[in-house]
Amino acid sequence: EDVMKLLLIENPENNDILVPPEGTGPEAIKNGSVLVFLPGLGEIRALTERLRGSRQFGDSNRFDIIPMHSTLSPTDQRRAFSKSKQGCQKIILSTNICETSVTIPDVVCVIDSGLGREIRQNKRSSTSALVLDWCSKASAKQRAGRAGRVQPGVACKLYSSNTANRTMYDQAMPELQRVPLEEVCLSILAGGLANNCMDFLQQAPQPPSEDSVKAALKLLEEVGAIEPIEQYSGVGSRQSSQEQHKLTPLGCHLARIPVHVRLGKMLIFGALFKCLDKILTVAASLSCKSPFSTYVDNAQQAAAAHRQFAHPTSDFLTICNVWDAYQDAWSESESTGRRFCDKNFLSRAALMEIGDMRRQFLDLLSQIGFVSKTKKPLTKGQNGKGRSTFLPDYNINGTKEEVVDSVICAGLYPNVAHAIKQATGVPALWHRNERVYFHSSSVNHKKVDLASDWVVFHEKFETNRVSVSATSLVKPFALLLFGSSVVVKHTERKVIVDEWIELKVAARTGVMFRELRDQVAHFLLSMIEDAGDSAQIGTTMIDGIVKLLTNE
């Protein structure tokens, strides 16, 4: 805002910060459009609100503030290309979508933050994340070149030459070398390009590391999206290939939606098990910043405000409580929503981002046939609280927390830990053979009595000790249904899941859940061919599983 004041409102001819090229005087800058490069939608929204609310830029007769982002509607995006009315200057706030994809002819001034967001692998959670970082020198040059495409222009860079020379890379890192490869491998298999993803990807001009490909294939197997191709070797014998894979029915669906496979699986099962509203919120929250703002001056007051939303056993359902309360406040008025966030020390930008992700996820589920477009969401006020409820037919089980926790487990598995009771103190938490601890931010931190011996978590990371964050207690039946391989020990009356999760249940129960897993896979396969009819056929099966999960 201060830079634009200097350029557009103060007398630019009286300052020596900018030295515009010949032919680009103060009037040229004032008559053309200004393009501001920002890292993401959150920053665009924040600056849009600030400018529209300011005394200098709030006059719509003088300035037209236009957000530009790939998620905005085509109608909103077209405003950036239209001619402004006489005496009104366009100020376009954009991400790197305007870097190379589009050209706005009347831009004479570029203000570049030098920042951008790139998809990179989050090794702690085996997911992808949008990471804020400096753009490359090549990108900075492209941004500067947006000014003066058809007339002389000027670029103002909001970073030092020292940052450009010492911090910025010459070129952006190739995508195959910085992003998780699960979606890439799914696309290779779904498109029939190859059965051996490793060999196929090594043919790329700048191939990913073998470790990255192996990690992606391992995760896809754990999620249940792919399986090794069985090959026959000799008469009557067969063995699984470790290099060649094929899609499972679940993998066929996951290959059609551009989200991380963990979140995709969670969303699909959220629709199938009819607890979609909460699962949309959980999946969106795992893709966005936390709405819990951190305050140094009012830390105790903020912590007390945050505790009122805490769920007894689940950090994921805590976020759902926050989202629902925010929606109740926002549905009254936008100003009520703002006051709610301020009062409770919550980030409104993060909550708005969660809302955007919810809508995007819902659209994706509709595109692949798991949500019917003919079933309309309720409008505000129809649920008795003033809050809009998405698709009531897909939320019949939304209040059954065992079902919601089980679906979360389906998406995050194998991120599971075993809580072993101690003689004194809190239970000892183990992930396979590794001792882990609840992070201090978890609602389960320091609890002595846990309602279940099993915990599902989002991330595992190491500081002074290995901690797990974003946790929820989960019942054993969820592990039986959504875990990896199941081995039934008939004589010992126990079931082993994924070679380490030992559950004391009757052998017939283990066999029943193994059959239910096969039925779910068959159901997903049938939905590939006819989503509408299959949804009706699968209702009885899903209802039966829900009864097992809730009456354990």
N, C-alpha and C positions, 0 to 999 in steps of 0.2 A: 504494500500500500504506500509506504514512504517513497519508494522508487517511482511509482506512478505519479505521486504528487509532484515530485521533482521534475518529471518529464512533461506532465500534461497540465499541471495547474500553476506551479511556480514558473518563473521566467527561465526557460532552458538556455536562453542565450547568455544569461548572467552566471552560469555555473561552468566549471571546468572539469566536471567529472566525465562528461560525455564529449567526444569529439566526433560529430556525425560526418559522414562522407559528403563530398561536394554535392550540392543540390538537395541536401536533406536538412533544411532549416527548421526552425520551430514550427512554422505553419504546416510544413509537410508532415511532421510527426503528429500534429493535432488533427490533421485532416484524414489521415489514414487510420487503419485498425492496429490495435496493440495485441500481440499474442504472448501469453505468459505460459511458460512450461513449468508444470508442477508434477510431483511424483505420483499422485493417485487421486481417486475420487474423494477421499476424506479431506485432503488439502484443498481440492477444488471447491467443495461445499463450504468449508470453513472460510475461505477467502471470498467466495461469492456472498455469503451472509455478511461478512465484515464490510465489504465494499458497498453493498446495497443499504446497509445500515449506517454508513458514514455520512457526515455532513457534506463532504466534497463530492463523493461519487454516487450518493444516493439519489441524485436528481436524474430521473429516467429520460428527461428531455435533453440532457447533455451527454450521458453515458449509458450505453446498453451493455450490461454485464452478461456474458454468454458462456455457460459451462460447456465443455466439449469432452466427451468421454464415450468409449465404445458401448457402454451399457445404456446410454441415453437413447430415447426414441429418435427415429429418423427425422421427425418433425422438429424436435429440439436441435438436432445437429445441423439441419438446413439453415437455421437462423444465422450461423456463423458465415454462411456464404451469401446471404442476402444483403442488399444495399441498405445502409442506415439512412434514416430520415435526415433532412437538412439540419446541420448543427449538432448532430448526435454522433458520438464516437463509439465504435465497438471495442470492447475489451474482452478478449476471448481467453478463457482459462482452460488449459488443455493438458492432457498427459502426452506421452510420446506418439499418440495417434496422429498428431499433426507434424511429426518429425519427417516422415517419408510418405505416409499413406495418402494424405490429402494436401492440397495447396489452396490457401485462401489468398486470392490475388491482391487484395487491397492492404495487406499487412505491410506496414512500414517500420514497425518497431517490435523487436523480440526481447522479452525479459526472461532470462533462463536461470532457473534455480540450480541447474547442474545435477539435479537429483532424479532418480527414476526407481522403479520397482521391477525386479526380475524374479522369475520363478527359479527357486533353488531348492536343493534337497535339504530337508530337516532330518539329520541323522538320528536325533533323539527320539523322534516319533515315526520314522520311516515314511514321512509324508512330504509333500511339497509345501513351500511357503513363499509368499511374496516378500522379498527382502529389500529394504530401502538402502540404496547405495549410490555413489557417484556414477554418472553415466560415463561412457567412453569418450575419448577425444573425438573419435569419428562421429559419434552421436551429437556432441556439442557443436561440431562444425555443421552438421545437417540442420540443427536447430537455428544456428545463426543465419544460415542460408535461407530460412523461411522469410526473412525480412528483405524487402526490396526485390521480389521476384519479377515485378513488372514496372517498378519505379525504385529510385534510390531508397535505402533503408538503413536502420541502425540496430545493433544488437547490444544489449546490456547484460553482462554475465555477473551473477551474484556469487561469485567465488573467485578466489585469488589465483594468480598465475602459479603460485607455489602449489596450490591444490591440483591445478591442471597438470603440472609437470611431474609431481611426485606421487599423486594418488590415483589419477585417472589412467586407465589402460588405454593403449592406442586403439584397440578394437574390442568389442564385446566378446566375452568368452562364448564359443560355440554352444548352442543349446544342448546338444547331445552330451556335452561334457559337464553340464552344471545342473541338469534337471533329473528328477527320478525317471527311470525308464520303463515303469510299469505300463503306462498308457501306450508308449511306443511299441513295446512287445505285444500288447493286446492288438494293436492295429496291424502289426506284421502277421500275426496268426489269423486275425479275422479277415484280412484281405487275401489270404492264401499266398502271400509273398514267399514265405518259407516256414518250415517247421523248426528250423534251428536258428533261433534269434541271435545267438552269439556269432555264428558265421556270417549272417546277413549284415549285422551292424558293423562288423570289422571291415566291411567293404566301403564304408562311408569315407569321404575325403578326410574328415577329422573325427575318427571313431571314438566312442567312449571307452573307458577302461574296462577290462574283463571283469574286475571286481564289481563295477557298477551294474553290469549286465547280470552277473550271478546273483547279486543282491535283489535285483528286480524280479528275476525268475523265482527266487526263493520266496519272496513276499507273495507273488501271485499264486504259488502253490499253497502257502499258508492260508490265504484268503479263500481259496477254493475256486480260483478263476481259471487255472490251467492244470493239466495233469500230464505226466510223461506218456509218450506213445509206447504201447507194448509191442515188442518185436519178437518174432518167432526165431529161435535158434535151435535147429534140430527137430526131430520128430516129437511132437507133443509138448515141447518145452517153450516157454516164452519168458522174456525179461523186459524190464522197463528201461527205456533209453533215458540217459541223464541229459542228453543234449536236445532231443526232439520232443516237442510238446504239442498239445492240442487244447482248444478251448473247452471248458465245461459249459453246461447250460448257463450257469451264473456268469461265466466269463463272456459268453456271447452277448449278454445284456450289458455288462460293464464296458465292453468295447464300444458301445454305442453312445456312452455319455462321457463328456470331457471333464471328469472330475477324478480325484485320486481314488484308487480302487477301494480303500478302506471306507471313505465317505460314500462312494457309490453303492457299496454293499449295504451300508447302514440305511441309506435312503430307500433302496429297493425293499429291504425287509421291513422298514417302517411303513411303507405302503401296504405290503402284504399282510402285516400283522395289525394294521389299522390303528396305529398310534403315530400318525404322520406329523401332526402339528408339533409335538415335542421333539421328534427326531429331526425335523427341519431346523428347529432352533439349535439343537445340539450340534448337528453337522455344520451349520453356519457359524456357530461360535468357535468351532475348531479351525475354521478357515479365516477368522478375523481376530483383531486385537481384543483383549479382555475389556468388558465394560466397566470393570472395577478400577477407577482412577486411583493413582497413588498420590497422596498428599503428604508433604513433609511437615508443614505447619499444623495441620489438623489430623494427624495420623490416627490418634485414638478415636476422635469423633467419626472419621471416615470408617474405621474398622467396626465401630458400633453400628453405624448405618448399614454397612454391608451384612452384618450378622443377622439382621432381621429377615434376610432373604434365604438364609442357609437352610438347606435340606438336611435331615438327620444323617443320611448315609451317602449322598451323591452330590459331587461337585457339578455334574452335568444337569441334574434337576434343579440345582441352585440357580444356574444360568436361566433355566426355564422360568423359575419364579421371578427373576429380574425382568425377563422379557415380557411376561404376562402383566406384571405390575406397570411396566412402562407403557404397554399397549392400552391398558385401562386409563392411564393418565392422558396419553396422547389423543385417545378417542374423544376426550372431552374438548380439548383444544390444543393447538400447537404450543401455546404459552404454558398450559398446564404441564405438558410433557417436558418443557424446558425446566420449569420449577421443580418437577419431580427429580430430574437428573441432578440439578444443583443441590437440592436438599439432601439427596442420598449419595452424593459424591460419585456419580456415575458418568461415564463418558457418553454423551449423546451421539457423538460421531460414530463410536463403536457400535452403539445400538442401531443406528441408521444403516450401518454397513451390514449388520446381521440381518436386518430386514431386507436389504437388497439381495443378499445371498439366499435367503429363504425363497424369495420370488424366483430367482434363477434356478434353484434346485427343483422347485415345483414345476417350472416349465420343462425342465429336462425329463422329469418323470412322466409328464404328459406326452412328450414327444416319443418316448419309447413304450407307451401304452400301459404304464402302471397306475396312472391317474387319468380318469375319464374327463375330457374337457366339457362334457355335457353336465357334469355335476358341479354346480356353482357354489362358491364359498358363501357363507352367511354374510350379510351386511352388518355394519356396526349396530350394536344394540340388541341383536336377536338372541344372544346367549345370556342376557340378563345382566351383563356387566359393562355393556358398551364396547366390548372388545370383539373384533371380527374373528370368527373361528373358521379356519380353512377346512373346507370339504368335510362336513360332519360324517359322511359315510366312511371316510378313511380314518376316523378318530374315535371309533366305538370303544377301543381299548386304551385310549389316551390317559385315562385315570388309573389304569392298572400298572402300578410302578414296576412290578415284576416283569411285565411284558416289555416296557420301555427299557429297563435295565438289560434285559436279554438281547434286545435288538442292538443296543449300544455295544454289548459284548460281541455280537456277531460282526460288527464293523471293526472293532479294535483288536480282536483276537489275532495273534497269540499274546497280546499285552495283558497277561494275567499273573497275579501273584497269590501265594498261599499264606494266609495268616495263621500262624501256629501259636496256640495259647501258651503263655508262660505262667509259672507259679506265682510270680508277682509282676506287676507292671503291664505295659502294653504288649500286645501280641507281636511276635517276631514275624517279619514279612519276608518271604522268599520268592524270587522269580527264577524258576528252575533251581540251579545250584548257587545262586547269587543272593546275598542278603541285601535287601533294599529297605527304604524308609519312606513313610508318608512325608511329602513336602509340607512345610509349615502352613502353606496356603490352603491345604485340603481340609474339608470338613471332618475327615476321618483321622486327622493328626492328633496324636496323644490319647486316643480313645482306648479304654481298657477292655470294654465289652463290645464286640462287634457282632452284628446280627447274622453274619455269614463268615465262613472261613476263606472265602474267595473274593478277590478284588480285581476289577478291570481298571486299567489306567491308560492314559493317552501318551504320556512321555516318560522316558527314563533318562536321567542325566546325572552327571557327577560333579559335585563341588568338593566339599570336605568328605562327603560320603555319597553313595548312590541313592538318589531320591526318585520317587514317582509322583507325578502331579496330575491333576484332573482325574480323580478316582471315583469309583462307585462300587459298593458291595454288590455281588451277583450270586444267585443261587446255583447249586450244582447242576440242576437240570438244564440251565442255559449252556453250560459247558458241554454237556452231553449232546445237545442239539447243534451247537454252533462251533464246537472245537474241531480239531483236525482228526487224525485217525483214532478209531475207538477199538480197543481190544477188550473182550469180555472174558473175565476169569471166572468160569462157572463154579469150580470147586471152592474158590476163595471168596465168592460172593462180593466181587468188586469189579470195577471197570477202570481201565487205564486209558486216559485221553492224551494223545500227543506224546506218549512215552514217559510222561512225568506226572500228570495230574491224576491222582489216585482217589477214586470216589467209592465209598462204601454203599453200594446199592445192590438190589437183587439182580441176578444175572438176566432174568427175563426183562427187567427194566432197561438194562443196557441194550439188549437185543431189540426191544421195542423202539428205542430212540434211534438206533442204527437204521431200522426200517423207515422211521419217520424222516430221517435225513435223505434217504433214497427217494421218498415220496416228494419231498420238497424239490429235489433236483429234477425229478420227472415233471413236476408242475412247472418249474421254470423253463424246461425244455418245451413243454406244450405251449407256453405263452409266446415263444418265438414265432410259432405258426399262427396262433389265433388268440391274441391277448384278451379280447372281449369275452369269448365263451369260456376260456380257461379260468378267468377270474371268478366266474360263478361256480365252476367245478371245484376250485380249490377252497371255497369258503368253508365247507365242512371240515376239511383237513386242518385248516388254520384254526378254526374254532376249537377243534379237539386239542391242538397243541397249546392254545391259550389256556384251556382248562388245566392241562398238566402243569404249565408254568406257574399258574396262580394258586393251585391247590397242593403244591409240593409239601 
